[in-house]
Amino acid sequence: MVEAYKTWREYHPLAVGIFPDVRRIATGKGYSVRVAEKLIDMHTKRTKYVQALAQGGQRFRLDGTPDGEVTAEQREAAAQRLARRVEREAQSSNAG
């Protein structure tokens, strides 16, 4: 559904407040608002997306239009999320 958008496919940081755009696309294709919520949730939790946030830079709307920047606080939070993931993965591989 939203995979047609390069910003989404390439895991560029999404503009703050992008949900109405995703909701409009989802409901326009017959999906529920709940599906749109899940799409955003799943997408923004993917490692590739969190890595993009940790790198910082521009945020984008789905059509590729720049819309804001990733803040230093957001970069730091993303870096911490990545570090926790690496730690959990290391613990999982050591446990097995």
C-alpha positions as CSV (number, residue, x, y, z in Angstrom):
1,M,0.0,0.0,0.0
2,V,2.6,2.6,1.1
3,E,5.5,0.6,-0.3
4,A,5.0,2.5,-3.6
5,Y,6.6,5.5,-1.9
6,K,10.4,5.7,-2.1
7,T,10.6,7.5,1.3
8,W,8.9,4.5,2.8
9,R,10.7,1.8,0.9
10,E,14.1,3.3,1.6
11,Y,13.4,3.9,5.3
12,H,14.0,7.6,5.2
13,P,13.1,9.3,8.5
14,L,9.4,10.2,8.2
15,A,8.1,13.7,8.8
16,V,6.7,14.3,12.3
17,G,2.9,14.1,11.9
18,I,2.9,11.8,8.9
19,F,0.0,9.6,10.2
20,P,-2.8,11.5,8.5
21,D,-1.1,10.9,5.1
22,V,-0.8,7.2,5.9
23,R,-4.3,7.0,7.2
24,R,-5.6,8.7,4.0
25,I,-3.8,6.3,1.8
26,A,-4.9,3.2,3.8
27,T,-8.5,4.2,4.1
28,G,-8.5,5.2,0.4
29,K,-7.5,1.7,-0.4
30,G,-10.2,0.2,1.8
31,Y,-8.1,-0.5,4.9
32,S,-9.0,0.6,8.4
33,V,-7.4,3.3,10.5
34,R,-6.2,0.5,12.7
35,V,-4.2,-1.0,9.8
36,A,-2.7,2.5,9.2
37,E,-1.7,2.6,12.8
38,K,-0.1,-0.8,12.6
39,L,1.8,0.1,9.4
40,I,3.4,3.1,11.0
41,D,4.2,1.2,14.2
42,M,5.8,-1.7,12.4
43,H,7.7,0.5,10.0
44,T,9.1,2.8,12.6
45,K,10.3,-0.1,14.8
46,R,12.3,-1.8,12.0
47,T,16.0,-1.7,12.5
48,K,16.6,0.0,9.1
49,Y,14.3,2.8,10.1
50,V,15.9,3.2,13.5
51,Q,19.3,3.2,11.9
52,A,18.2,6.0,9.6
53,L,17.0,8.1,12.6
54,A,20.3,7.4,14.4
55,Q,22.2,8.9,11.4
56,G,20.1,12.0,11.5
57,G,19.4,14.4,8.7
58,Q,16.2,15.4,7.0
59,R,12.8,14.0,7.6
60,F,10.5,13.5,4.6
61,R,6.8,13.3,3.6
62,L,5.8,10.2,1.6
63,D,6.1,12.1,-1.7
64,G,9.8,12.8,-0.9
65,T,9.3,16.4,0.1
66,P,11.7,17.3,2.9
67,D,9.9,18.2,6.1
68,G,12.0,18.9,9.1
69,E,15.1,17.4,10.6
70,V,15.9,14.5,13.0
71,T,16.8,16.3,16.3
72,A,19.9,15.5,18.3
73,E,17.6,14.0,21.0
74,Q,15.9,11.8,18.4
75,R,19.2,10.6,17.1
76,E,20.4,9.7,20.6
77,A,17.2,7.9,21.4
78,A,17.5,5.9,18.2
79,A,21.2,5.1,18.9
80,Q,20.2,3.8,22.4
81,R,17.4,1.6,20.8
82,L,20.0,0.1,18.5
83,A,22.4,-0.5,21.3
84,R,19.7,-2.3,23.3
85,R,18.9,-4.5,20.2
86,V,22.5,-5.5,19.7
87,E,22.8,-6.3,23.4
88,R,19.6,-8.4,23.4
89,E,20.8,-10.2,20.2
90,A,24.1,-11.0,21.8
91,Q,22.4,-12.3,24.9
92,S,20.1,-14.5,22.8
93,S,23.0,-15.9,20.8
94,N,25.0,-16.6,24.0
95,A,22.0,-18.4,25.6
96,G,21.5,-20.8,22.7
